[in-house]
């Protein structure tokens, strides 16, 4: 399973309402969703994954625009590799208008 959450470090709050797309290694869209009030997207409705490269694309420009904040990054793309098909992969994202960071969560 793949899950994610977004924390707006500028406001110190979860980033709700952000659209996230999941792509496979061929850059084909295989899932998408929107973060909930807690800034989380718990899964993409996909029950099985194969080993390989994937990418999450976070559309953060509309989120910041709704808060009347300019941002240098209209979207954040995170490429990652699934080695064990049966593991849970949690990819958090920390955002602010002019910076972002990520890590492999648990």
MOSUL-V562006 format. One record per pair of residues at least 24 apart in sequence whose C-alpha atoms are under 7 Angstrom apart, sorted by sequence separation. I is the first residue (numbers start at 1). GAP is how many residues later the second one is. D is the distance in whole Angstrom. If there is no record, write none. Layout:
BEGIN
i: {I/I}
gap: {GAP/GAP}
d: {D/D}
END
This chain:
BEGIN
i: {14/15/55/14/54/55/72/73/53/54/71/72/25/53/54/70/71/25/53/24/25/52/53/24/52/23/24/51/52/7/23/51/6/22/23/51/5/6/22/51/5/21/22/50/4/5/20/21/49/4/20/21/3/4/20/3/19/20/3/18/19/2/18/1/2/18/18/1/9/1/2/3/4/6/7/8/9/10/1/2/3/4/5/6/7/8/9/1/2/3/4/5/6/7/8}
gap: {24/24/24/25/25/25/25/25/26/26/26/26/27/27/27/27/27/28/28/29/29/29/29/30/30/31/31/31/31/32/32/32/33/33/33/33/34/34/34/34/35/35/35/35/36/36/36/36/36/37/37/37/38/38/38/39/39/39/40/40/40/41/41/42/42/42/45/46/85/86/86/86/86/86/86/86/86/86/87/87/87/87/87/87/87/87/87/88/88/88/88/88/88/88/88}
d: {5/5/4/5/6/6/6/7/7/5/4/5/7/6/6/6/6/5/4/7/5/5/6/5/5/6/6/5/7/7/5/5/5/6/6/6/5/7/5/6/4/6/6/6/6/6/7/5/6/5/6/7/6/6/5/5/6/6/5/7/6/6/6/7/7/6/6/7/6/7/6/6/5/6/6/6/6/5/5/5/5/5/5/5/5/5/6/6/6/6/5/6/6/6/6}
END
